[in-house]
Amino acid sequence: RVVYCKGAFVPEGDAHLSIFDRGFLFGDAVYEVTAVLGGQMIDNDAHLDRFERSLAALAIPLPVPRAEIERIQAELIVQNNLAEGTVYMQVSRGEADRDFLYPEGLSANLVAFTQARKLADTPSQKNGIAVDLAADLRWQRRDIKTAMLLGQVLLKHQARANGFGDVWMVEDGLVTEGSSSTAFIVTADGRVVTRPNSHVALPGCTRKAVLRLCDSHGLRLEERPFSPAEAQGAAEAFLTSASSFVTPVIRIGDVTIADGKPGPMTRQLQAYYLEAARGPRPA
Ligand code: PLP
């Protein structure tokens, strides 16, 4: 695999970062993951917007112009012959002797790589998954997409060990989001419900796309928080992310959702999303 590291495209074994990189020492870095389908990036403008917003929130300068980042992503897709999978990119604040206070004028490190994997029509998307419930133990600026992900690593492992496909995190009696996804439910009268964007969760790019699809197809949408109990009693539940698209949730904790099969609204949104992702893109 060819990867991008600090200005150069190199074989992955030749890519090196300093042990003093602040991403390594402090998690002082932000990242993005863009899905690739048929060799084309999906929702990449939204991912780049969020990348810039995360960097600005941490006062990390964008090391290369946005157009150059797009060129690097595209080049990795071509060089690795990637038809389906993801492009990961990360910017860390840079390298300095270890100190919580960072010096002015560091030069930020950009790395990027591709991962080949099946994204569309996966067994999880066809059959749905079970999600565990766990207290959200992360910091309070979850709207910034930082590389500081141990909360999710721990909770996802715990969920796996308990036999679940993933976990929905809970704070103040309300679902915040999935370990790496946005949580949705559908009410008995057919309204699609998800939390409004705030500091408690990452503003999902796939969430944004799904909200746009609800709007363009005349589906009723409600942006409000919901409790685990409301989710367990909902007509349908699903989650969204760049790498899992729209994935049905058929059990939450020990409660089966409706008849335990992916619901019709979820199926409809899956189809709309795939159609938009595969459809013609602006040149
Ligand atoms: N929430 C968290 C914590 C995430 O890590 C992710 C994606 O990785 C999402 C939500 C979904 O965001 P997106 O749809 O932009 O992939």
py3Dmol code that shows the C-alpha trace and the ligand (Angstrom):
import py3Dmol

protein = """\
ATOM      1  CA  ARG A   1       0.000   0.000   0.000  1.00  0.00           C
ATOM      2  CA  VAL A   2       1.166   3.499  -0.788  1.00  0.00           C
ATOM      3  CA  VAL A   3       0.534   6.024   1.990  1.00  0.00           C
ATOM      4  CA  TYR A   4       1.044   9.764   2.348  1.00  0.00           C
ATOM      5  CA  CYS A   5       3.318  10.980   5.132  1.00  0.00           C
ATOM      6  CA  LYS A   6       4.530  14.540   5.673  1.00  0.00           C
ATOM      7  CA  GLY A   7       4.679  15.606   2.055  1.00  0.00           C
ATOM      8  CA  ALA A   8       5.529  12.356   0.267  1.00  0.00           C
ATOM      9  CA  PHE A   9       3.804   9.290  -1.160  1.00  0.00           C
ATOM     10  CA  VAL A  10       5.759   6.275   0.127  1.00  0.00           C
ATOM     11  CA  PRO A  11       5.306   2.518   0.622  1.00  0.00           C
ATOM     12  CA  GLU A  12       3.662   2.045   4.037  1.00  0.00           C
ATOM     13  CA  GLY A  13       6.797   0.445   5.516  1.00  0.00           C
ATOM     14  CA  ASP A  14       8.810   3.572   4.731  1.00  0.00           C
ATOM     15  CA  ALA A  15       6.454   6.062   6.436  1.00  0.00           C
ATOM     16  CA  HIS A  16       7.837   7.446   9.691  1.00  0.00           C
ATOM     17  CA  LEU A  17       6.694   9.962  12.283  1.00  0.00           C
ATOM     18  CA  SER A  18       8.715  11.183  15.258  1.00  0.00           C
ATOM     19  CA  ILE A  19       8.000   9.701  18.711  1.00  0.00           C
ATOM     20  CA  PHE A  20       7.609  13.373  19.718  1.00  0.00           C
ATOM     21  CA  ASP A  21       4.646  13.844  17.408  1.00  0.00           C
ATOM     22  CA  ARG A  22       1.930  15.315  19.641  1.00  0.00           C
ATOM     23  CA  GLY A  23      -0.690  13.074  18.054  1.00  0.00           C
ATOM     24  CA  PHE A  24       1.224  10.115  19.496  1.00  0.00           C
ATOM     25  CA  LEU A  25       1.981  11.680  22.909  1.00  0.00           C
ATOM     26  CA  PHE A  26      -1.270  13.567  23.603  1.00  0.00           C
ATOM     27  CA  GLY A  27      -3.839  12.519  21.010  1.00  0.00           C
ATOM     28  CA  ASP A  28      -3.293  16.119  19.830  1.00  0.00           C
ATOM     29  CA  ALA A  29      -4.575  15.439  16.322  1.00  0.00           C
ATOM     30  CA  VAL A  30      -7.744  15.432  14.258  1.00  0.00           C
ATOM     31  CA  TYR A  31      -8.832  13.002  11.572  1.00  0.00           C
ATOM     32  CA  GLU A  32     -11.431  12.291   8.926  1.00  0.00           C
ATOM     33  CA  VAL A  33     -12.615   9.158   7.144  1.00  0.00           C
ATOM     34  CA  THR A  34     -14.194   9.433   3.701  1.00  0.00           C
ATOM     35  CA  ALA A  35     -15.917   6.484   2.053  1.00  0.00           C
ATOM     36  CA  VAL A  36     -14.984   5.432  -1.482  1.00  0.00           C
ATOM     37  CA  LEU A  37     -17.463   3.611  -3.701  1.00  0.00           C
ATOM     38  CA  GLY A  38     -16.756   2.819  -7.331  1.00  0.00           C
ATOM     39  CA  GLY A  39     -13.468   4.708  -6.926  1.00  0.00           C
ATOM     40  CA  GLN A  40     -15.350   7.923  -6.015  1.00  0.00           C
ATOM     41  CA  MET A  41     -15.354   9.699  -2.662  1.00  0.00           C
ATOM     42  CA  ILE A  42     -18.736  10.162  -0.962  1.00  0.00           C
ATOM     43  CA  ASP A  43     -19.698  13.411   0.854  1.00  0.00           C
ATOM     44  CA  ASN A  44     -16.063  14.515   0.801  1.00  0.00           C
ATOM     45  CA  ASP A  45     -16.911  18.232   0.878  1.00  0.00           C
ATOM     46  CA  ALA A  46     -18.702  17.712   4.188  1.00  0.00           C
ATOM     47  CA  HIS A  47     -15.733  15.732   5.545  1.00  0.00           C
ATOM     48  CA  LEU A  48     -13.297  18.463   4.497  1.00  0.00           C
ATOM     49  CA  ASP A  49     -15.544  21.139   6.029  1.00  0.00           C
ATOM     50  CA  ARG A  50     -15.559  19.230   9.314  1.00  0.00           C
ATOM     51  CA  PHE A  51     -11.782  18.625   9.105  1.00  0.00           C
ATOM     52  CA  GLU A  52     -11.225  22.376   8.821  1.00  0.00           C
ATOM     53  CA  ARG A  53     -13.659  23.046  11.672  1.00  0.00           C
ATOM     54  CA  SER A  54     -11.979  20.478  13.983  1.00  0.00           C
ATOM     55  CA  LEU A  55      -8.539  21.929  13.211  1.00  0.00           C
ATOM     56  CA  ALA A  56      -9.746  25.485  13.801  1.00  0.00           C
ATOM     57  CA  ALA A  57     -11.291  24.471  17.161  1.00  0.00           C
ATOM     58  CA  LEU A  58      -7.859  23.255  18.302  1.00  0.00           C
ATOM     59  CA  ALA A  59      -5.920  26.085  16.611  1.00  0.00           C
ATOM     60  CA  ILE A  60      -3.985  23.636  14.460  1.00  0.00           C
ATOM     61  CA  PRO A  61      -3.165  25.165  11.067  1.00  0.00           C
ATOM     62  CA  LEU A  62      -4.123  23.245   7.930  1.00  0.00           C
ATOM     63  CA  PRO A  63      -0.662  22.143   6.719  1.00  0.00           C
ATOM     64  CA  VAL A  64      -1.588  22.250   3.018  1.00  0.00           C
ATOM     65  CA  PRO A  65      -4.449  23.978   1.200  1.00  0.00           C
ATOM     66  CA  ARG A  66      -7.765  22.146   0.983  1.00  0.00           C
ATOM     67  CA  ALA A  67      -7.368  21.548  -2.744  1.00  0.00           C
ATOM     68  CA  GLU A  68      -4.044  19.826  -2.058  1.00  0.00           C
ATOM     69  CA  ILE A  69      -5.704  17.529   0.491  1.00  0.00           C
ATOM     70  CA  GLU A  70      -8.257  16.534  -2.142  1.00  0.00           C
ATOM     71  CA  ARG A  71      -5.439  15.882  -4.594  1.00  0.00           C
ATOM     72  CA  ILE A  72      -3.645  13.680  -2.028  1.00  0.00           C
ATOM     73  CA  GLN A  73      -6.841  11.697  -1.357  1.00  0.00           C
ATOM     74  CA  ALA A  74      -7.454  11.210  -5.074  1.00  0.00           C
ATOM     75  CA  GLU A  75      -3.834  10.207  -5.678  1.00  0.00           C
ATOM     76  CA  LEU A  76      -3.973   7.561  -2.932  1.00  0.00           C
ATOM     77  CA  ILE A  77      -7.158   6.125  -4.432  1.00  0.00           C
ATOM     78  CA  VAL A  78      -5.478   5.865  -7.836  1.00  0.00           C
ATOM     79  CA  GLN A  79      -2.114   4.570  -6.585  1.00  0.00           C
ATOM     80  CA  ASN A  80      -3.775   1.899  -4.459  1.00  0.00           C
ATOM     81  CA  ASN A  81      -6.358   1.072  -7.080  1.00  0.00           C
ATOM     82  CA  LEU A  82      -9.097   1.520  -4.482  1.00  0.00           C
ATOM     83  CA  ALA A  83     -12.597   0.742  -5.751  1.00  0.00           C
ATOM     84  CA  GLU A  84     -14.345   0.399  -2.377  1.00  0.00           C
ATOM     85  CA  GLY A  85     -13.123   1.347   1.076  1.00  0.00           C
ATOM     86  CA  THR A  86     -12.048   4.424   2.990  1.00  0.00           C
ATOM     87  CA  VAL A  87      -9.508   7.222   2.866  1.00  0.00           C
ATOM     88  CA  TYR A  88      -8.201   8.197   6.311  1.00  0.00           C
ATOM     89  CA  MET A  89      -6.390  11.457   6.917  1.00  0.00           C
ATOM     90  CA  GLN A  90      -4.957  12.884  10.080  1.00  0.00           C
ATOM     91  CA  VAL A  91      -3.304  16.143  11.027  1.00  0.00           C
ATOM     92  CA  SER A  92      -1.372  16.338  14.287  1.00  0.00           C
ATOM     93  CA  ARG A  93      -0.171  19.562  15.833  1.00  0.00           C
ATOM     94  CA  GLY A  94       3.438  18.583  15.067  1.00  0.00           C
ATOM     95  CA  GLU A  95       6.573  17.575  16.918  1.00  0.00           C
ATOM     96  CA  ALA A  96       8.046  19.166  20.056  1.00  0.00           C
ATOM     97  CA  ASP A  97       9.713  17.996  23.261  1.00  0.00           C
ATOM     98  CA  ARG A  98       7.020  16.641  25.547  1.00  0.00           C
ATOM     99  CA  ASP A  99       5.135  19.406  27.327  1.00  0.00           C
ATOM    100  CA  PHE A 100       1.409  20.011  27.728  1.00  0.00           C
ATOM    101  CA  LEU A 101       2.034  23.569  26.535  1.00  0.00           C
ATOM    102  CA  TYR A 102       2.892  23.591  22.880  1.00  0.00           C
ATOM    103  CA  PRO A 103       5.313  26.094  21.387  1.00  0.00           C
ATOM    104  CA  GLU A 104       4.172  28.542  18.733  1.00  0.00           C
ATOM    105  CA  GLY A 105       5.020  27.844  15.130  1.00  0.00           C
ATOM    106  CA  LEU A 106       4.985  24.046  15.101  1.00  0.00           C
ATOM    107  CA  SER A 107       4.576  22.535  11.693  1.00  0.00           C
ATOM    108  CA  ALA A 108       1.550  20.257  11.586  1.00  0.00           C
ATOM    109  CA  ASN A 109       1.967  16.704  10.280  1.00  0.00           C
ATOM    110  CA  LEU A 110      -0.437  15.365   7.653  1.00  0.00           C
ATOM    111  CA  VAL A 111      -0.666  11.626   7.060  1.00  0.00           C
ATOM    112  CA  ALA A 112      -3.196   9.760   4.931  1.00  0.00           C
ATOM    113  CA  PHE A 113      -3.869   6.197   3.834  1.00  0.00           C
ATOM    114  CA  THR A 114      -6.528   4.050   2.216  1.00  0.00           C
ATOM    115  CA  GLN A 115      -8.217   0.913   3.536  1.00  0.00           C
ATOM    116  CA  ALA A 116      -9.860  -1.476   1.104  1.00  0.00           C
ATOM    117  CA  ARG A 117     -13.091  -2.926   2.515  1.00  0.00           C
ATOM    118  CA  LYS A 118     -16.593  -3.731   1.470  1.00  0.00           C
ATOM    119  CA  LEU A 119     -18.918  -0.874   2.388  1.00  0.00           C
ATOM    120  CA  ALA A 120     -22.149  -1.454   0.484  1.00  0.00           C
ATOM    121  CA  ASP A 121     -24.586  -4.323   1.005  1.00  0.00           C
ATOM    122  CA  THR A 122     -22.739  -5.760   4.000  1.00  0.00           C
ATOM    123  CA  PRO A 123     -24.347  -8.435   6.214  1.00  0.00           C
ATOM    124  CA  SER A 124     -24.795  -5.756   8.932  1.00  0.00           C
ATOM    125  CA  GLN A 125     -26.672  -3.537   6.499  1.00  0.00           C
ATOM    126  CA  LYS A 126     -28.832  -6.415   5.309  1.00  0.00           C
ATOM    127  CA  ASN A 127     -29.607  -8.026   8.664  1.00  0.00           C
ATOM    128  CA  GLY A 128     -29.089  -5.229  11.163  1.00  0.00           C
ATOM    129  CA  ILE A 129     -26.985  -5.275  14.307  1.00  0.00           C
ATOM    130  CA  ALA A 130     -27.507  -5.359  18.075  1.00  0.00           C
ATOM    131  CA  VAL A 131     -26.149  -2.421  20.075  1.00  0.00           C
ATOM    132  CA  ASP A 132     -25.208  -2.420  23.748  1.00  0.00           C
ATOM    133  CA  LEU A 133     -25.864   0.565  26.024  1.00  0.00           C
ATOM    134  CA  ALA A 134     -23.083   2.109  28.118  1.00  0.00           C
ATOM    135  CA  ALA A 135     -22.378   5.335  29.982  1.00  0.00           C
ATOM    136  CA  ASP A 136     -20.623   7.878  27.751  1.00  0.00           C
ATOM    137  CA  LEU A 137     -17.233   8.311  29.376  1.00  0.00           C
ATOM    138  CA  ARG A 138     -15.664  10.746  26.883  1.00  0.00           C
ATOM    139  CA  TRP A 139     -14.617  14.368  27.241  1.00  0.00           C
ATOM    140  CA  GLN A 140     -17.055  17.215  26.595  1.00  0.00           C
ATOM    141  CA  ARG A 141     -16.003  18.407  23.127  1.00  0.00           C
ATOM    142  CA  ARG A 142     -17.181  15.420  21.122  1.00  0.00           C
ATOM    143  CA  ASP A 143     -18.038  17.703  18.232  1.00  0.00           C
ATOM    144  CA  ILE A 144     -14.301  17.854  17.462  1.00  0.00           C
ATOM    145  CA  LYS A 145     -13.113  14.773  15.583  1.00  0.00           C
ATOM    146  CA  THR A 146      -9.922  14.161  17.561  1.00  0.00           C
ATOM    147  CA  ALA A 147      -7.691  11.088  17.461  1.00  0.00           C
ATOM    148  CA  MET A 148      -8.285  10.790  21.224  1.00  0.00           C
ATOM    149  CA  LEU A 149     -10.530   7.721  20.947  1.00  0.00           C
ATOM    150  CA  LEU A 150      -9.865   5.512  23.973  1.00  0.00           C
ATOM    151  CA  GLY A 151     -13.411   5.937  25.310  1.00  0.00           C
ATOM    152  CA  GLN A 152     -14.819   4.433  22.148  1.00  0.00           C
ATOM    153  CA  VAL A 153     -12.101   1.762  21.967  1.00  0.00           C
ATOM    154  CA  LEU A 154     -12.919   0.565  25.495  1.00  0.00           C
ATOM    155  CA  LEU A 155     -16.706   0.677  25.087  1.00  0.00           C
ATOM    156  CA  LYS A 156     -16.687  -1.020  21.700  1.00  0.00           C
ATOM    157  CA  HIS A 157     -14.488  -3.830  23.005  1.00  0.00           C
ATOM    158  CA  GLN A 158     -16.770  -4.268  25.996  1.00  0.00           C
ATOM    159  CA  ALA A 159     -19.800  -4.385  23.680  1.00  0.00           C
ATOM    160  CA  ARG A 160     -18.111  -6.981  21.461  1.00  0.00           C
ATOM    161  CA  ALA A 161     -17.227  -9.088  24.496  1.00  0.00           C
ATOM    162  CA  ASN A 162     -20.915  -8.908  25.520  1.00  0.00           C
ATOM    163  CA  GLY A 163     -21.958 -10.201  22.092  1.00  0.00           C
ATOM    164  CA  PHE A 164     -23.099  -6.888  20.554  1.00  0.00           C
ATOM    165  CA  GLY A 165     -22.088  -5.430  17.205  1.00  0.00           C
ATOM    166  CA  ASP A 166     -21.652  -1.942  18.625  1.00  0.00           C
ATOM    167  CA  VAL A 167     -22.598   0.369  21.480  1.00  0.00           C
ATOM    168  CA  TRP A 168     -24.823   3.427  21.916  1.00  0.00           C
ATOM    169  CA  MET A 169     -23.527   5.758  24.595  1.00  0.00           C
ATOM    170  CA  VAL A 170     -25.782   7.370  27.179  1.00  0.00           C
ATOM    171  CA  GLU A 171     -25.443  10.591  29.188  1.00  0.00           C
ATOM    172  CA  ASP A 172     -27.975  12.345  31.416  1.00  0.00           C
ATOM    173  CA  GLY A 173     -30.536   9.676  30.522  1.00  0.00           C
ATOM    174  CA  LEU A 174     -30.237  10.322  26.775  1.00  0.00           C
ATOM    175  CA  VAL A 175     -28.453   8.547  23.927  1.00  0.00           C
ATOM    176  CA  THR A 176     -25.515  10.666  22.730  1.00  0.00           C
ATOM    177  CA  GLU A 177     -24.354   8.594  19.711  1.00  0.00           C
ATOM    178  CA  GLY A 178     -22.780   5.306  18.644  1.00  0.00           C
ATOM    179  CA  SER A 179     -19.085   4.556  19.226  1.00  0.00           C
ATOM    180  CA  SER A 180     -18.404   5.712  15.675  1.00  0.00           C
ATOM    181  CA  SER A 181     -21.848   6.513  14.324  1.00  0.00           C
ATOM    182  CA  THR A 182     -24.932   8.705  14.711  1.00  0.00           C
ATOM    183  CA  ALA A 183     -27.988   7.160  16.411  1.00  0.00           C
ATOM    184  CA  PHE A 184     -31.491   7.392  14.882  1.00  0.00           C
ATOM    185  CA  ILE A 185     -34.905   6.035  15.751  1.00  0.00           C
ATOM    186  CA  VAL A 186     -38.215   6.036  13.874  1.00  0.00           C
ATOM    187  CA  THR A 187     -41.401   6.678  15.859  1.00  0.00           C
ATOM    188  CA  ALA A 188     -44.611   4.653  15.526  1.00  0.00           C
ATOM    189  CA  ASP A 189     -46.106   7.448  13.417  1.00  0.00           C
ATOM    190  CA  GLY A 190     -43.154   7.452  11.033  1.00  0.00           C
ATOM    191  CA  ARG A 191     -41.002  10.355  12.169  1.00  0.00           C
ATOM    192  CA  VAL A 192     -37.233  10.025  11.869  1.00  0.00           C
ATOM    193  CA  VAL A 193     -35.594  11.219  15.101  1.00  0.00           C
ATOM    194  CA  THR A 194     -31.971  12.137  15.823  1.00  0.00           C
ATOM    195  CA  ARG A 195     -30.233  14.478  18.265  1.00  0.00           C
ATOM    196  CA  PRO A 196     -29.568  18.035  17.176  1.00  0.00           C
ATOM    197  CA  ASN A 197     -25.879  18.829  16.676  1.00  0.00           C
ATOM    198  CA  SER A 198     -24.118  20.048  19.837  1.00  0.00           C
ATOM    199  CA  HIS A 199     -20.908  19.532  21.821  1.00  0.00           C
ATOM    200  CA  VAL A 200     -22.138  16.146  23.101  1.00  0.00           C
ATOM    201  CA  ALA A 201     -21.725  14.300  19.802  1.00  0.00           C
ATOM    202  CA  LEU A 202     -19.918  14.459  16.480  1.00  0.00           C
ATOM    203  CA  PRO A 203     -21.949  16.202  13.752  1.00  0.00           C
ATOM    204  CA  GLY A 204     -22.051  13.267  11.314  1.00  0.00           C
ATOM    205  CA  CYS A 205     -21.547  13.843   7.600  1.00  0.00           C
ATOM    206  CA  THR A 206     -23.732  10.813   6.868  1.00  0.00           C
ATOM    207  CA  ARG A 207     -26.306  12.211   9.313  1.00  0.00           C
ATOM    208  CA  LYS A 208     -26.278  15.429   7.299  1.00  0.00           C
ATOM    209  CA  ALA A 209     -26.777  13.487   4.052  1.00  0.00           C
ATOM    210  CA  VAL A 210     -29.627  11.440   5.560  1.00  0.00           C
ATOM    211  CA  LEU A 211     -31.352  14.587   6.856  1.00  0.00           C
ATOM    212  CA  ARG A 212     -31.100  16.054   3.362  1.00  0.00           C
ATOM    213  CA  LEU A 213     -32.625  12.854   1.940  1.00  0.00           C
ATOM    214  CA  CYS A 214     -35.494  13.019   4.456  1.00  0.00           C
ATOM    215  CA  ASP A 215     -36.112  16.560   3.344  1.00  0.00           C
ATOM    216  CA  SER A 216     -35.985  15.873  -0.389  1.00  0.00           C
ATOM    217  CA  HIS A 217     -38.219  12.785  -0.098  1.00  0.00           C
ATOM    218  CA  GLY A 218     -40.755  14.457   2.183  1.00  0.00           C
ATOM    219  CA  LEU A 219     -40.060  12.268   5.240  1.00  0.00           C
ATOM    220  CA  ARG A 220     -40.896  13.799   8.593  1.00  0.00           C
ATOM    221  CA  LEU A 221     -37.880  14.569  10.737  1.00  0.00           C
ATOM    222  CA  GLU A 222     -37.489  15.552  14.361  1.00  0.00           C
ATOM    223  CA  GLU A 223     -34.161  16.783  15.740  1.00  0.00           C
ATOM    224  CA  ARG A 224     -34.369  16.062  19.462  1.00  0.00           C
ATOM    225  CA  PRO A 225     -32.614  13.793  21.962  1.00  0.00           C
ATOM    226  CA  PHE A 226     -34.185  10.456  22.940  1.00  0.00           C
ATOM    227  CA  SER A 227     -33.710   8.101  25.890  1.00  0.00           C
ATOM    228  CA  PRO A 228     -32.579   4.458  25.711  1.00  0.00           C
ATOM    229  CA  ALA A 229     -36.119   3.454  26.808  1.00  0.00           C
ATOM    230  CA  GLU A 230     -37.718   5.431  23.961  1.00  0.00           C
ATOM    231  CA  ALA A 231     -35.247   3.836  21.511  1.00  0.00           C
ATOM    232  CA  GLN A 232     -36.050   0.353  22.826  1.00  0.00           C
ATOM    233  CA  GLY A 233     -39.763   1.008  22.302  1.00  0.00           C
ATOM    234  CA  ALA A 234     -39.324   2.659  18.870  1.00  0.00           C
ATOM    235  CA  ALA A 235     -40.763   1.295  15.639  1.00  0.00           C
ATOM    236  CA  GLU A 236     -37.285   1.236  14.066  1.00  0.00           C
ATOM    237  CA  ALA A 237     -33.713   2.139  14.936  1.00  0.00           C
ATOM    238  CA  PHE A 238     -30.636   2.629  12.804  1.00  0.00           C
ATOM    239  CA  LEU A 239     -27.207   4.209  12.808  1.00  0.00           C
ATOM    240  CA  THR A 240     -25.216   6.100  10.211  1.00  0.00           C
ATOM    241  CA  SER A 241     -21.530   6.664   9.473  1.00  0.00           C
ATOM    242  CA  ALA A 242     -19.256   7.175   6.496  1.00  0.00           C
ATOM    243  CA  SER A 243     -18.124   3.549   6.631  1.00  0.00           C
ATOM    244  CA  SER A 244     -21.390   1.828   7.581  1.00  0.00           C
ATOM    245  CA  PHE A 245     -23.814   4.028   5.581  1.00  0.00           C
ATOM    246  CA  VAL A 246     -27.309   3.365   6.992  1.00  0.00           C
ATOM    247  CA  THR A 247     -27.222   0.269   9.232  1.00  0.00           C
ATOM    248  CA  PRO A 248     -30.369  -1.113  10.892  1.00  0.00           C
ATOM    249  CA  VAL A 249     -30.333  -1.660  14.662  1.00  0.00           C
ATOM    250  CA  ILE A 250     -32.526  -4.620  15.589  1.00  0.00           C
ATOM    251  CA  ARG A 251     -31.782  -4.919  19.313  1.00  0.00           C
ATOM    252  CA  ILE A 252     -30.773  -2.351  21.912  1.00  0.00           C
ATOM    253  CA  GLY A 253     -29.380  -3.826  25.118  1.00  0.00           C
ATOM    254  CA  ASP A 254     -31.628  -6.795  25.877  1.00  0.00           C
ATOM    255  CA  VAL A 255     -34.682  -5.402  24.058  1.00  0.00           C
ATOM    256  CA  THR A 256     -35.575  -6.420  20.509  1.00  0.00           C
ATOM    257  CA  ILE A 257     -36.799  -3.541  18.326  1.00  0.00           C
ATOM    258  CA  ALA A 258     -40.291  -4.208  16.925  1.00  0.00           C
ATOM    259  CA  ASP A 259     -40.207  -7.635  15.225  1.00  0.00           C
ATOM    260  CA  GLY A 260     -36.390  -7.794  15.224  1.00  0.00           C
ATOM    261  CA  LYS A 261     -36.100  -7.121  11.496  1.00  0.00           C
ATOM    262  CA  PRO A 262     -34.823  -3.974   9.752  1.00  0.00           C
ATOM    263  CA  GLY A 263     -37.777  -1.600   9.384  1.00  0.00           C
ATOM    264  CA  PRO A 264     -39.275  -0.186   6.159  1.00  0.00           C
ATOM    265  CA  MET A 265     -38.174   3.421   6.759  1.00  0.00           C
ATOM    266  CA  THR A 266     -34.619   2.239   7.446  1.00  0.00           C
ATOM    267  CA  ARG A 267     -34.683   0.191   4.221  1.00  0.00           C
ATOM    268  CA  GLN A 268     -35.965   3.180   2.298  1.00  0.00           C
ATOM    269  CA  LEU A 269     -33.233   5.462   3.655  1.00  0.00           C
ATOM    270  CA  GLN A 270     -30.578   2.827   2.903  1.00  0.00           C
ATOM    271  CA  ALA A 271     -31.757   2.727  -0.695  1.00  0.00           C
ATOM    272  CA  TYR A 272     -31.903   6.531  -1.032  1.00  0.00           C
ATOM    273  CA  TYR A 273     -28.416   6.859   0.454  1.00  0.00           C
ATOM    274  CA  LEU A 274     -26.863   4.232  -1.826  1.00  0.00           C
ATOM    275  CA  GLU A 275     -28.604   5.722  -4.832  1.00  0.00           C
ATOM    276  CA  ALA A 276     -27.185   9.165  -4.016  1.00  0.00           C
ATOM    277  CA  ALA A 277     -23.727   7.726  -3.280  1.00  0.00           C
ATOM    278  CA  ARG A 278     -23.601   5.791  -6.528  1.00  0.00           C
ATOM    279  CA  GLY A 279     -25.308   8.449  -8.595  1.00  0.00           C
ATOM    280  CA  PRO A 280     -23.659  10.966 -10.879  1.00  0.00           C
ATOM    281  CA  ARG A 281     -21.331  13.367  -9.143  1.00  0.00           C
ATOM    282  CA  PRO A 282     -20.311  16.836 -10.206  1.00  0.00           C
ATOM    283  CA  ALA A 283     -17.069  16.766 -12.205  1.00  0.00           C
TER     284      ALA A 283
END
"""
ligand_1 = """\
16
PLP
N -20.018 9.819 15.859
C -18.753 9.415 16.083
C -18.228 9.403 17.484
C -17.941 8.997 15.014
O -16.682 8.578 15.237
C -18.482 8.995 13.697
C -17.682 8.580 12.548
O -16.659 7.984 12.632
C -19.796 9.413 13.517
C -20.536 9.835 14.621
C -20.430 9.441 12.155
O -19.885 10.481 11.400
P -19.806 10.363 9.815
O -21.183 10.099 9.332
O -19.312 11.698 9.403
O -18.864 9.247 9.503
"""
view = py3Dmol.view(width=600, height=400)
view.addModel(protein, "pdb")
view.setStyle({"model": 0}, {"cartoon": {"style": "trace"}})
view.addModel(ligand_1, "xyz")
view.setStyle({"model": 1}, {"stick": {}})
view.zoomTo()
view.show()
